[in-house]
Amino acid sequence: MKKSILYLLFIVFMSTTLFPWSGHEAMTYYIIQDLPNIDKKVFITEYSYEEERQYNLEYLSLTELDF
């Protein structure tokens, strides 16, 4: 009896910690799909990986930063 209760607690603990972690990607996908005007909020720019520098300064935008 004691062994089965410990086993049950172990299963409950593992399911409550592992399921949210593994379902994070799917939940994020569905939440983002439900957002209205997501294309207006996320700016996607093409980037060429031919640059040897760490950052491509051509696409640097500081207009939204407050200094």
Secondary structure, 3 states (H helix, E strand, C coil): CHHHHHHHHHHHHHHHHHHHHHCHHHHHHHHHHHCCCHHHHCCCCCCCCCCCCCCCHHHCCCCCCCC
